[in-house]
Amino acid sequence: MAIEVGTKAPDFELKDQHGQTVRLSDFRGEKNVVLLFYPFAFTGVCTGELCALREELPKFVNDDTQLLAVSNDSPFALRVFAEQEGLEYPLLSDFWPHGEASRAYEVFDEAKGCAVRGTFIIDKEGVVRWTVVNGLPDARDLNEYVKALDTL
């Protein structure tokens, strides 16, 4: 069961595909955040979801919104994945301590060792305003994110 709407979003500090530290709290007071957890880079459904976001990037990375995608892959794997797929938004590594951010959002599958497909829209005050969680094989509908962002 993922954290609920109305909950203060747990802060985290993760490295992106370029080795830069990204903290959720860095966006507080500045931007809404679309926080997307996905199982692993280079897998079919994950690649499809992340490339669909790439195609609609101005809706998710702009003056008002920041997209952050988190997996349990290492930053090195994420860099190769981002380069291969032309992904220019932050891909964050929840590799070590393994799954710490995924666990904080209650989307870590202990049996599989990875995050399930959890998405959280967090407002500028750091409060979760919308969420959806899908199982490993089930892609999410990014149009739902757009509708949720429009309500902020």
LUMBAVEX-50003 format. One record per atom (N, C-alpha, C): residue number from 1; residue in one letter; atom name; x, y, z. Coordinates in Angstrom, 1 decimal. Example, Ala and Ser with C-alpha at 12.3 -4.5 7.8 and 13.67 -1.06 7.14 Angstrom:
2
<1,'a','N',<13.2,-5.7,7.8>> <1,'a','CA',<12.3,-4.5,7.8>> <1,'a','C',<13.2,-3.3,7.8>> <2,'s','N',<12.8,-2.2,7.1>> <2,'s','CA',<13.7,-1.1,7.1>> <2,'s','C',<12.9,0.0,7.9>> 
# end
This chain:
152
<1,'m','N',<0.8,-1.2,0.0>> <1,'m','CA',<0.0,0.0,0.0>> <1,'m','C',<0.9,1.2,0.0>> <2,'a','N',<0.8,2.0,-1.0>> <2,'a','CA',<1.7,3.2,-1.2>> <2,'a','C',<1.2,4.3,-0.2>> <3,'i','N',<2.0,5.3,0.0>> <3,'i','CA',<1.6,6.4,0.8>> <3,'i','C',<0.4,7.1,0.2>> <4,'e','N',<-0.4,7.8,1.0>> <4,'e','CA',<-1.7,8.3,0.5>> <4,'e','C',<-1.6,9.8,0.2>> <5,'v','N',<-2.6,10.1,-0.6>> <5,'v','CA',<-2.8,11.5,-1.0>> <5,'v','C',<-3.0,12.3,0.3>> <6,'g','N',<-2.5,13.5,0.4>> <6,'g','CA',<-2.5,14.3,1.6>> <6,'g','C',<-1.4,14.2,2.5>> <7,'t','N',<-0.5,13.1,2.3>> <7,'t','CA',<0.6,12.8,3.1>> <7,'t','C',<1.8,13.7,2.7>> <8,'k','N',<2.6,14.2,3.6>> <8,'k','CA',<3.8,14.9,3.3>> <8,'k','C',<4.8,13.9,2.6>> <9,'a','N',<5.3,14.2,1.5>> <9,'a','CA',<6.1,13.4,0.7>> <9,'a','C',<7.5,13.1,1.4>> <10,'p','N',<7.9,11.9,1.6>> <10,'p','CA',<9.2,11.7,2.2>> <10,'p','C',<10.3,12.2,1.4>> <11,'d','N',<11.2,13.0,2.0>> <11,'d','CA',<12.4,13.5,1.3>> <11,'d','C',<13.3,12.4,1.0>> <12,'f','N',<14.1,12.6,0.0>> <12,'f','CA',<15.2,11.6,-0.4>> <12,'f','C',<16.3,12.4,-1.0>> <13,'e','N',<17.5,11.7,-1.1>> <13,'e','CA',<18.7,12.2,-1.7>> <13,'e','C',<19.2,11.1,-2.5>> <14,'l','N',<19.2,11.2,-3.9>> <14,'l','CA',<19.6,10.2,-4.8>> <14,'l','C',<20.5,10.8,-5.9>> <15,'k','N',<21.4,9.9,-6.4>> <15,'k','CA',<22.2,10.3,-7.5>> <15,'k','C',<21.5,10.1,-8.9>> <16,'d','N',<21.6,11.1,-9.8>> <16,'d','CA',<21.1,10.9,-11.1>> <16,'d','C',<22.1,10.2,-12.0>> <17,'q','N',<21.7,10.1,-13.3>> <17,'q','CA',<22.5,9.3,-14.3>> <17,'q','C',<23.9,10.0,-14.5>> <18,'h','N',<24.0,11.3,-14.1>> <18,'h','CA',<25.3,12.0,-14.3>> <18,'h','C',<26.1,12.1,-13.0>> <19,'g','N',<25.6,11.4,-11.9>> <19,'g','CA',<26.3,11.5,-10.6>> <19,'g','C',<25.9,12.7,-9.8>> <20,'q','N',<25.0,13.5,-10.2>> <20,'q','CA',<24.6,14.7,-9.4>> <20,'q','C',<23.6,14.3,-8.4>> <21,'t','N',<23.7,14.9,-7.2>> <21,'t','CA',<22.8,14.6,-6.1>> <21,'t','C',<21.5,15.4,-6.3>> <22,'v','N',<20.4,14.7,-6.2>> <22,'v','CA',<19.0,15.3,-6.3>> <22,'v','C',<18.3,15.0,-5.1>> <23,'r','N',<17.7,16.1,-4.5>> <23,'r','CA',<16.9,16.0,-3.3>> <23,'r','C',<15.5,16.4,-3.6>> <24,'l','N',<14.5,15.7,-3.2>> <24,'l','CA',<13.1,16.2,-3.4>> <24,'l','C',<12.9,17.5,-2.8>> <25,'s','N',<13.5,17.8,-1.6>> <25,'s','CA',<13.3,19.1,-0.9>> <25,'s','C',<13.8,20.2,-1.7>> <26,'d','N',<14.7,20.0,-2.7>> <26,'d','CA',<15.3,21.1,-3.5>> <26,'d','C',<14.2,21.8,-4.4>> <27,'f','N',<13.1,21.1,-4.6>> <27,'f','CA',<12.0,21.6,-5.4>> <27,'f','C',<10.9,22.3,-4.6>> <28,'r','N',<11.0,22.1,-3.3>> <28,'r','CA',<9.9,22.6,-2.4>> <28,'r','C',<9.8,24.2,-2.6>> <29,'g','N',<8.6,24.7,-2.7>> <29,'g','CA',<8.4,26.1,-2.9>> <29,'g','C',<8.7,26.6,-4.3>> <30,'e','N',<9.2,25.7,-5.2>> <30,'e','CA',<9.6,26.1,-6.5>> <30,'e','C',<8.8,25.4,-7.6>> <31,'k','N',<8.7,24.1,-7.5>> <31,'k','CA',<8.0,23.3,-8.6>> <31,'k','C',<7.2,22.2,-8.0>> <32,'n','N',<6.1,21.8,-8.7>> <32,'n','CA',<5.5,20.5,-8.5>> <32,'n','C',<6.4,19.4,-9.0>> <33,'v','N',<6.3,18.2,-8.4>> <33,'v','CA',<7.1,17.1,-8.9>> <33,'v','C',<6.3,15.9,-9.3>> <34,'v','N',<6.6,15.4,-10.5>> <34,'v','CA',<6.0,14.1,-10.9>> <34,'v','C',<7.1,13.1,-10.5>> <35,'l','N',<6.8,12.3,-9.5>> <35,'l','CA',<7.8,11.3,-9.0>> <35,'l','C',<7.3,9.9,-9.5>> <36,'l','N',<8.1,9.3,-10.3>> <36,'l','CA',<7.7,8.1,-11.0>> <36,'l','C',<8.7,7.0,-10.6>> <37,'f','N',<8.3,5.9,-10.0>> <37,'f','CA',<9.1,4.8,-9.7>> <37,'f','C',<8.8,3.7,-10.8>> <38,'y','N',<9.9,3.1,-11.2>> <38,'y','CA',<9.8,2.0,-12.2>> <38,'y','C',<10.8,0.9,-11.9>> <39,'p','N',<10.5,-0.3,-12.3>> <39,'p','CA',<11.3,-1.5,-11.8>> <39,'p','C',<12.7,-1.4,-12.3>> <40,'f','N',<13.0,-1.4,-13.6>> <40,'f','CA',<14.4,-1.5,-14.1>> <40,'f','C',<14.5,-0.9,-15.5>> <41,'a','N',<15.6,-0.3,-15.7>> <41,'a','CA',<16.0,0.2,-17.0>> <41,'a','C',<16.1,-1.0,-18.0>> <42,'f','N',<16.0,-0.7,-19.3>> <42,'f','CA',<16.2,-1.7,-20.3>> <42,'f','C',<15.2,-2.7,-20.4>> <43,'t','N',<14.1,-2.6,-19.7>> <43,'t','CA',<13.0,-3.6,-19.8>> <43,'t','C',<11.9,-3.0,-20.7>> <44,'g','N',<11.1,-3.8,-21.3>> <44,'g','CA',<10.2,-3.4,-22.3>> <44,'g','C',<9.2,-2.4,-21.8>> <45,'v','N',<8.4,-2.7,-20.8>> <45,'v','CA',<7.4,-1.8,-20.3>> <45,'v','C',<8.0,-0.5,-19.8>> <46,'c','N',<9.1,-0.6,-19.0>> <46,'c','CA',<9.7,0.6,-18.5>> <46,'c','C',<10.2,1.5,-19.6>> <47,'t','N',<10.9,0.9,-20.6>> <47,'t','CA',<11.4,1.7,-21.7>> <47,'t','C',<10.2,2.4,-22.4>> <48,'g','N',<9.1,1.7,-22.6>> <48,'g','CA',<8.0,2.3,-23.3>> <48,'g','C',<7.4,3.5,-22.5>> <49,'e','N',<7.3,3.3,-21.2>> <49,'e','CA',<6.8,4.4,-20.4>> <49,'e','C',<7.7,5.6,-20.4>> <50,'l','N',<9.0,5.4,-20.2>> <50,'l','CA',<9.9,6.5,-20.1>> <50,'l','C',<10.1,7.2,-21.5>> <51,'c','N',<10.0,6.5,-22.6>> <51,'c','CA',<10.1,7.1,-23.9>> <51,'c','C',<8.8,7.9,-24.2>> <52,'a','N',<7.6,7.4,-23.7>> <52,'a','CA',<6.4,8.2,-23.9>> <52,'a','C',<6.5,9.5,-23.1>> <53,'l','N',<7.1,9.5,-22.0>> <53,'l','CA',<7.3,10.8,-21.2>> <53,'l','C',<8.3,11.7,-22.0>> <54,'r','N',<9.3,11.1,-22.6>> <54,'r','CA',<10.2,11.9,-23.4>> <54,'r','C',<9.5,12.6,-24.5>> <55,'e','N',<8.6,11.9,-25.1>> <55,'e','CA',<7.8,12.5,-26.2>> <55,'e','C',<6.9,13.7,-25.8>> <56,'e','N',<6.5,13.7,-24.6>> <56,'e','CA',<5.6,14.7,-24.0>> <56,'e','C',<6.3,15.6,-23.0>> <57,'l','N',<7.7,15.6,-23.0>> <57,'l','CA',<8.5,16.2,-22.0>> <57,'l','C',<8.1,17.6,-21.6>> <58,'p','N',<7.7,18.5,-22.5>> <58,'p','CA',<7.3,19.9,-22.0>> <58,'p','C',<6.1,19.9,-21.0>> <59,'k','N',<5.3,18.9,-21.0>> <59,'k','CA',<4.3,18.8,-20.0>> <59,'k','C',<4.8,18.4,-18.6>> <60,'f','N',<6.0,17.8,-18.6>> <60,'f','CA',<6.5,17.3,-17.3>> <60,'f','C',<7.7,17.9,-16.8>> <61,'v','N',<8.4,18.7,-17.7>> <61,'v','CA',<9.6,19.5,-17.3>> <61,'v','C',<9.4,20.9,-17.8>> <62,'n','N',<9.1,21.8,-16.9>> <62,'n','CA',<8.9,23.2,-17.3>> <62,'n','C',<9.1,24.1,-16.1>> <63,'d','N',<8.6,25.3,-16.2>> <63,'d','CA',<8.8,26.3,-15.1>> <63,'d','C',<8.1,25.9,-13.9>> <64,'d','N',<7.0,25.1,-14.0>> <64,'d','CA',<6.2,24.8,-12.9>> <64,'d','C',<6.3,23.3,-12.4>> <65,'t','N',<6.9,22.4,-13.2>> <65,'t','CA',<6.9,21.0,-12.9>> <65,'t','C',<8.2,20.4,-13.2>> <66,'q','N',<8.6,19.4,-12.4>> <66,'q','CA',<9.8,18.6,-12.6>> <66,'q','C',<9.5,17.1,-12.6>> <67,'l','N',<9.9,16.4,-13.6>> <67,'l','CA',<9.8,14.9,-13.6>> <67,'l','C',<11.0,14.3,-13.0>> <68,'l','N',<10.8,13.4,-12.1>> <68,'l','CA',<11.9,12.6,-11.5>> <68,'l','C',<11.6,11.1,-11.6>> <69,'a','N',<12.4,10.3,-12.3>> <69,'a','CA',<12.1,8.9,-12.5>> <69,'a','C',<13.1,8.1,-11.7>> <70,'v','N',<12.6,7.2,-10.9>> <70,'v','CA',<13.5,6.5,-9.9>> <70,'v','C',<13.4,5.0,-10.2>> <71,'s','N',<14.6,4.3,-10.2>> <71,'s','CA',<14.6,2.9,-10.3>> <71,'s','C',<15.7,2.4,-9.4>> <72,'n','N',<15.8,1.1,-9.2>> <72,'n','CA',<16.8,0.5,-8.3>> <72,'n','C',<18.1,0.1,-9.1>> <73,'d','N',<18.2,0.6,-10.3>> <73,'d','CA',<19.4,0.4,-11.1>> <73,'d','C',<20.6,1.3,-10.5>> <74,'s','N',<21.8,1.0,-10.9>> <74,'s','CA',<22.9,1.8,-10.5>> <74,'s','C',<23.0,3.1,-11.4>> <75,'p','N',<23.6,4.1,-10.9>> <75,'p','CA',<23.7,5.3,-11.8>> <75,'p','C',<24.4,5.1,-13.1>> <76,'f','N',<25.3,4.1,-13.1>> <76,'f','CA',<26.1,3.8,-14.3>> <76,'f','C',<25.2,3.2,-15.4>> <77,'a','N',<24.3,2.3,-15.0>> <77,'a','CA',<23.4,1.7,-15.9>> <77,'a','C',<22.4,2.7,-16.4>> <78,'l','N',<21.9,3.6,-15.5>> <78,'l','CA',<21.0,4.7,-15.9>> <78,'l','C',<21.6,5.6,-16.9>> <79,'r','N',<22.9,5.9,-16.8>> <79,'r','CA',<23.5,6.8,-17.7>> <79,'r','C',<23.5,6.2,-19.1>> <80,'v','N',<23.8,4.9,-19.2>> <80,'v','CA',<23.8,4.2,-20.5>> <80,'v','C',<22.4,4.2,-21.1>> <81,'f','N',<21.4,3.8,-20.2>> <81,'f','CA',<20.0,3.8,-20.6>> <81,'f','C',<19.6,5.1,-21.1>> <82,'a','N',<19.9,6.2,-20.4>> <82,'a','CA',<19.4,7.5,-20.8>> <82,'a','C',<20.0,7.9,-22.1>> <83,'e','N',<21.3,7.6,-22.3>> <83,'e','CA',<22.0,7.9,-23.6>> <83,'e','C',<21.4,7.2,-24.7>> <84,'q','N',<21.1,5.9,-24.5>> <84,'q','CA',<20.6,5.0,-25.6>> <84,'q','C',<19.2,5.4,-26.0>> <85,'e','N',<18.4,5.9,-25.0>> <85,'e','CA',<17.0,6.2,-25.3>> <85,'e','C',<16.7,7.7,-25.5>> <86,'g','N',<17.8,8.6,-25.3>> <86,'g','CA',<17.6,10.0,-25.5>> <86,'g','C',<16.8,10.6,-24.3>> <87,'l','N',<16.9,10.1,-23.1>> <87,'l','CA',<16.2,10.6,-22.0>> <87,'l','C',<17.0,11.7,-21.3>> <88,'e','N',<16.4,12.9,-21.3>> <88,'e','CA',<17.2,14.1,-20.8>> <88,'e','C',<16.7,14.6,-19.5>> <89,'y','N',<15.7,13.9,-18.9>> <89,'y','CA',<15.3,14.2,-17.5>> <89,'y','C',<16.0,13.4,-16.5>> <90,'p','N',<15.9,13.7,-15.2>> <90,'p','CA',<16.7,13.0,-14.2>> <90,'p','C',<16.2,11.5,-14.0>> <91,'l','N',<17.1,10.6,-14.2>> <91,'l','CA',<16.8,9.2,-13.8>> <91,'l','C',<17.6,9.0,-12.5>> <92,'l','N',<16.9,8.7,-11.5>> <92,'l','CA',<17.5,8.6,-10.1>> <92,'l','C',<17.8,7.2,-9.7>> <93,'s','N',<18.9,7.0,-9.1>> <93,'s','CA',<19.3,5.6,-8.7>> <93,'s','C',<18.9,5.4,-7.2>> <94,'d','N',<18.1,4.4,-7.0>> <94,'d','CA',<17.7,4.0,-5.6>> <94,'d','C',<18.4,2.7,-5.3>> <95,'f','N',<19.7,2.6,-5.8>> <95,'f','CA',<20.4,1.4,-5.8>> <95,'f','C',<21.0,1.1,-4.4>> <96,'w','N',<21.5,2.1,-3.7>> <96,'w','CA',<22.1,1.9,-2.4>> <96,'w','C',<21.9,3.1,-1.5>> <97,'p','N',<21.5,2.9,-0.3>> <97,'p','CA',<20.9,1.7,0.3>> <97,'p','C',<19.8,1.2,-0.6>> <98,'h','N',<19.8,-0.1,-0.9>> <98,'h','CA',<18.9,-0.6,-1.9>> <98,'h','C',<17.5,-0.4,-1.6>> <99,'g','N',<16.8,0.4,-2.5>> <99,'g','CA',<15.4,0.6,-2.3>> <99,'g','C',<14.9,1.5,-1.2>> <100,'e','N',<15.8,2.3,-0.6>> <100,'e','CA',<15.5,3.1,0.5>> <100,'e','C',<14.3,4.1,0.1>> <101,'a','N',<14.4,4.8,-1.0>> <101,'a','CA',<13.4,5.7,-1.4>> <101,'a','C',<12.1,5.0,-1.8>> <102,'s','N',<12.2,3.9,-2.5>> <102,'s','CA',<11.1,3.1,-2.9>> <102,'s','C',<10.3,2.6,-1.6>> <103,'r','N',<11.1,2.2,-0.6>> <103,'r','CA',<10.5,1.7,0.6>> <103,'r','C',<9.7,2.9,1.3>> <104,'a','N',<10.3,4.1,1.3>> <104,'a','CA',<9.7,5.2,2.0>> <104,'a','C',<8.4,5.5,1.4>> <105,'y','N',<8.2,5.3,0.1>> <105,'y','CA',<7.0,5.5,-0.6>> <105,'y','C',<6.1,4.3,-0.7>> <106,'e','N',<6.6,3.2,-0.1>> <106,'e','CA',<5.8,2.0,0.1>> <106,'e','C',<5.5,1.3,-1.3>> <107,'v','N',<6.5,1.4,-2.2>> <107,'v','CA',<6.3,0.8,-3.5>> <107,'v','C',<7.4,-0.2,-3.9>> <108,'f','N',<8.2,-0.6,-2.8>> <108,'f','CA',<9.2,-1.6,-3.1>> <108,'f','C',<8.7,-3.0,-2.9>> <109,'d','N',<8.9,-3.9,-3.9>> <109,'d','CA',<8.5,-5.3,-3.9>> <109,'d','C',<9.7,-6.1,-3.3>> <110,'e','N',<9.6,-6.5,-2.1>> <110,'e','CA',<10.6,-7.2,-1.4>> <110,'e','C',<11.0,-8.5,-2.1>> <111,'a','N',<10.0,-9.2,-2.6>> <111,'a','CA',<10.2,-10.5,-3.3>> <111,'a','C',<11.0,-10.3,-4.6>> <112,'k','N',<10.7,-9.2,-5.3>> <112,'k','CA',<11.4,-9.0,-6.6>> <112,'k','C',<12.6,-8.2,-6.5>> <113,'g','N',<12.8,-7.4,-5.4>> <113,'g','CA',<14.0,-6.6,-5.2>> <113,'g','C',<13.9,-5.3,-6.0>> <114,'c','N',<12.7,-4.8,-6.3>> <114,'c','CA',<12.6,-3.6,-7.1>> <114,'c','C',<11.3,-2.9,-6.8>> <115,'a','N',<11.2,-1.7,-7.3>> <115,'a','CA',<10.0,-0.9,-7.1>> <115,'a','C',<9.0,-1.4,-8.1>> <116,'v','N',<7.7,-1.3,-7.7>> <116,'v','CA',<6.6,-1.4,-8.6>> <116,'v','C',<6.4,-0.1,-9.3>> <117,'r','N',<5.4,0.0,-10.2>> <117,'r','CA',<5.1,1.2,-10.9>> <117,'r','C',<4.3,2.2,-10.1>> <118,'g','N',<4.9,3.0,-9.3>> <118,'g','CA',<4.2,4.0,-8.5>> <118,'g','C',<4.5,5.4,-9.0>> <119,'t','N',<3.5,6.2,-9.1>> <119,'t','CA',<3.6,7.6,-9.5>> <119,'t','C',<3.0,8.5,-8.4>> <120,'f','N',<3.7,9.5,-8.1>> <120,'f','CA',<3.2,10.5,-7.1>> <120,'f','C',<3.3,11.9,-7.6>> <121,'i','N',<2.3,12.6,-7.6>> <121,'i','CA',<2.4,14.1,-7.9>> <121,'i','C',<2.4,14.8,-6.6>> <122,'i','N',<3.5,15.6,-6.5>> <122,'i','CA',<3.8,16.3,-5.2>> <122,'i','C',<3.7,17.8,-5.5>> <123,'d','N',<2.9,18.5,-4.7>> <123,'d','CA',<2.8,19.9,-4.9>> <123,'d','C',<4.0,20.7,-4.4>> <124,'k','N',<4.0,22.0,-4.6>> <124,'k','CA',<5.1,22.8,-4.3>> <124,'k','C',<5.4,22.9,-2.8>> <125,'e','N',<4.4,22.5,-2.0>> <125,'e','CA',<4.6,22.5,-0.5>> <125,'e','C',<5.1,21.1,0.0>> <126,'g','N',<5.2,20.2,-1.0>> <126,'g','CA',<5.8,18.9,-0.6>> <126,'g','C',<4.7,17.9,-0.1>> <127,'v','N',<3.5,18.1,-0.5>> <127,'v','CA',<2.4,17.2,-0.2>> <127,'v','C',<1.9,16.4,-1.4>> <128,'v','N',<1.7,15.1,-1.2>> <128,'v','CA',<1.3,14.2,-2.2>> <128,'v','C',<-0.2,14.6,-2.6>> <129,'r','N',<-0.4,14.9,-3.8>> <129,'r','CA',<-1.8,15.3,-4.3>> <129,'r','C',<-2.5,14.3,-5.2>> <130,'w','N',<-1.7,13.4,-5.7>> <130,'w','CA',<-2.3,12.4,-6.6>> <130,'w','C',<-1.3,11.2,-6.6>> <131,'t','N',<-1.8,10.0,-6.8>> <131,'t','CA',<-1.0,8.8,-6.9>> <131,'t','C',<-1.7,7.7,-7.6>> <132,'v','N',<-0.9,6.9,-8.3>> <132,'v','CA',<-1.4,5.6,-8.9>> <132,'v','C',<-0.2,4.6,-8.7>> <133,'v','N',<-0.6,3.4,-8.5>> <133,'v','CA',<0.4,2.3,-8.4>> <133,'v','C',<-0.1,1.1,-9.2>> <134,'n','N',<0.7,0.7,-10.1>> <134,'n','CA',<0.4,-0.4,-11.0>> <134,'n','C',<1.4,-1.5,-10.7>> <135,'g','N',<1.0,-2.8,-11.0>> <135,'g','CA',<1.9,-3.9,-10.8>> <135,'g','C',<3.0,-3.9,-11.9>> <136,'l','N',<4.0,-4.7,-11.7>> <136,'l','CA',<5.1,-4.8,-12.6>> <136,'l','C',<4.8,-4.8,-14.1>> <137,'p','N',<3.9,-5.7,-14.5>> <137,'p','CA',<3.6,-5.8,-16.0>> <137,'p','C',<2.7,-4.7,-16.6>> <138,'d','N',<2.1,-3.8,-15.7>> <138,'d','CA',<1.1,-2.9,-16.2>> <138,'d','C',<1.6,-1.5,-16.4>> <139,'a','N',<1.6,-1.0,-17.6>> <139,'a','CA',<2.0,0.3,-17.9>> <139,'a','C',<1.0,1.3,-17.4>> <140,'r','N',<1.5,2.5,-17.1>> <140,'r','CA',<0.6,3.6,-16.6>> <140,'r','C',<0.2,4.5,-17.8>> <141,'d','N',<-0.9,5.2,-17.6>> <141,'d','CA',<-1.4,6.1,-18.6>> <141,'d','C',<-0.9,7.5,-18.3>> <142,'l','N',<0.0,8.1,-19.1>> <142,'l','CA',<0.6,9.4,-18.7>> <142,'l','C',<-0.4,10.5,-18.9>> <143,'n','N',<-1.5,10.3,-19.6>> <143,'n','CA',<-2.6,11.3,-19.7>> <143,'n','C',<-3.2,11.5,-18.3>> <144,'e','N',<-3.2,10.5,-17.5>> <144,'e','CA',<-3.7,10.7,-16.1>> <144,'e','C',<-2.8,11.7,-15.3>> <145,'y','N',<-1.5,11.6,-15.6>> <145,'y','CA',<-0.6,12.5,-14.9>> <145,'y','C',<-0.9,14.0,-15.3>> <146,'v','N',<-1.1,14.2,-16.6>> <146,'v','CA',<-1.4,15.5,-17.1>> <146,'v','C',<-2.7,16.1,-16.5>> <147,'k','N',<-3.7,15.2,-16.4>> <147,'k','CA',<-5.0,15.7,-15.8>> <147,'k','C',<-4.8,16.0,-14.3>> <148,'a','N',<-4.0,15.2,-13.6>> <148,'a','CA',<-3.7,15.5,-12.2>> <148,'a','C',<-2.9,16.8,-12.0>> <149,'l','N',<-1.9,17.0,-12.9>> <149,'l','CA',<-1.1,18.3,-12.8>> <149,'l','C',<-2.0,19.5,-13.1>> <150,'d','N',<-3.0,19.3,-14.0>> <150,'d','CA',<-3.9,20.5,-14.3>> <150,'d','C',<-4.7,20.9,-13.1>> <151,'t','N',<-4.9,20.0,-12.1>> <151,'t','CA',<-5.7,20.4,-10.9>> <151,'t','C',<-4.9,21.2,-9.9>> <152,'l','N',<-3.6,21.3,-10.0>> <152,'l','CA',<-2.7,22.0,-9.0>> <152,'l','C',<-2.7,23.5,-9.3>> 
# end
